[in-house]
Amino acid sequence: MKLRMFATAAVVAAALSTPALAQVATGSVGVTASQTDVEVGGLEGDGQAYAIDGSVALKAADGWTVTLQGNAGATDGDLGDDDSFAIGAGLTYAGDDWRVGPTASYADVGGEGQWTVGAVAQKYFDTVTLSGAVNYASIDDIDADVWSLGGELRYFVTDNFRVDGGVTWAVAKVPGSDVNGWNVGVDAEYQFAGTPWSLTGGYSHAKVEDADLSSDTFTVGFRYAFGGDLKARDRSGADLGAGGNPFASGL
C-alpha cells in the first residue's frame, strides 16, 4: 500500500514539475521526514512520518490565481501506522501588495475523511509576508466540527532564504464536549543559488488542553521549485499556508 501510494504521488509530483508547466506556473515539489514525540497524561510515545507534497499557482485572469496543492504520506511508530493523502485548491485575488480568497481541501488519514473550507489573506512588504487564515473542518467518522484561526510571518533574509513562524488556535466540537488546542512553529528554507533545489527544516509544538496532550515535531526535507526563487513563489500564491492546526489531518 505504501509503495503504491508513494509511486502515485511521485507521478503527480513529476507532472507538476514538467518544463511545460514551469513556463506558465510557479510552484514546488518536496519530500519531508519528521519525528514526533508525544506526551499524554504522563505517558510518552514517538513516531515517524514521511511525505511528498506539491503545489502550483496558475494565473486564471487579471489579478486572479488558482492554487492547487496535494500531499501523500505515511506514519509508523507508537503513534500508529497509517497512510494519508490530501488535495486542496484556492482561488485568490491579488492587488499590488496583498492577496485574499477562499480555500477548500479534502484529507484522508487512516480511512477517516476530513473536509475543510476557509479563507486566506496575505499582506506583502519588502522582506516580510504576513498571512492569516480561518478554517472550518468536518470529520464525519467521529462527528467532529473543527474551527481554527492561524497566522504566520515569513521573513526573507534574501530572495532565496526564508525564515517563518506561525501560531494557530483551534476548537473541536465533538458530541458532549469541546476540545481546545494550539500550535506554534518555526520553519526555514534555503534555495541554492542558480538551482531549483532547496533544503527545509522546522519545529512545532502543539498542545490539546482538554486531553492533556502535547507534541513536539522536528521536520527536515528537500524541495524542487519551478517558476522562480523563494520570494517569487511566495508572492505568486503558490504558498498559502498560515500556521498549523493541532487537529489537522491534511492541508
Stockholm file with secondary structure:
# STOCKHOLM 1.0

chainA/1-251         MKLRMFATAAVVAAALSTPALAQVATGSVGVTASQTDVEVGGLEGDGQAYAIDGSVALKAADGWTVTLQGNAGATDGDLGDDDSFAIGAGLTYAGDDWRVGPTASYADVGGEGQWTVGAVAQKYFDTVTLSGAVNYASIDDIDADVWSLGGELRYFVTDNFRVDGGVTWAVAKVPGSDVNGWNVGVDAEYQFAGTPWSLTGGYSHAKVEDADLSSDTFTVGFRYAFGGDLKARDRSGADLGAGGNPFASGL
#=GR chainA/1-251 SS CHHHHHHHHHHHHHHHTCHHHHTTEEEEEEEEEEEEEEEETTEEEEEEEEEEEEEEEEEEETTEEEEEEEEEEEEEETTCCCEEEEEEEEEEEECSSEEEEEEEEEEEETTEEEEEEEEEEEEECSSEEEEEEEEEEEEGGGTEEEEEEEEEEEEEEETTEEEEEEEEEEEEEETTEEEEEEEEEEEEEEECTTSSEEEEEEEEEEEEGGGTEEEEEEEEEEEEEESSCHHHHHHHTSCCCCSCCTTCSCC
#=GC SS_cons         CHHHHHHHHHHHHHHHTCHHHHTTEEEEEEEEEEEEEEEETTEEEEEEEEEEEEEEEEEEETTEEEEEEEEEEEEEETTCCCEEEEEEEEEEEECSSEEEEEEEEEEEETTEEEEEEEEEEEEECSSEEEEEEEEEEEEGGGTEEEEEEEEEEEEEEETTEEEEEEEEEEEEEETTEEEEEEEEEEEEEEECTTSSEEEEEEEEEEEEGGGTEEEEEEEEEEEEEESSCHHHHHHHTSCCCCSCCTTCSCC
//
